């Protein structure tokens, strides 16, 4: 029986909403991030585009030069205007990486193609 293999990019695309929800939940537990009053919508507005950028990068050939993410740049500039410190941005980023990695079950991890750069 052949397993249905999925790329990491496909899993990211499928899990955007649930991962954002988990990320918001975890952010809400950290007083150092919630000390600046920002709505959930504004706090997570950048994430769909970041997921899209990441999935696109995963689908590129390995020898392609990657450009900076305009969504990440805009997010950093917006957070700076909102009063976030560099440490707060790092913590948000850490939670983003953690939330992404925790969304995949053992079964899903076993169905991921070994080379995520293949189409």
Number of C-alpha atoms within 10 A of each C-alpha: 3 4 8 8 14 16 22 23 22 15 17 20 16 11 15 18 13 13 22 20 14 18 20 19 13 15 19 14 10 12 9 14 18 14 10 12 9 13 10 14 9 9 16 15 14 17 19 15 15 17 20 16 18 16 19 13 18 20 16 15 12 12 6 8 9 9 8 9 14 12 18 15 11 12 19 16 12 14 17 14 10 12 10 17 14 12 11 16 16 11 16 19 12 11 17 19 12 15 20 19 13 11 17 17 10 9 8 14 17 13 15 19 14 13 10 18 16 12 10
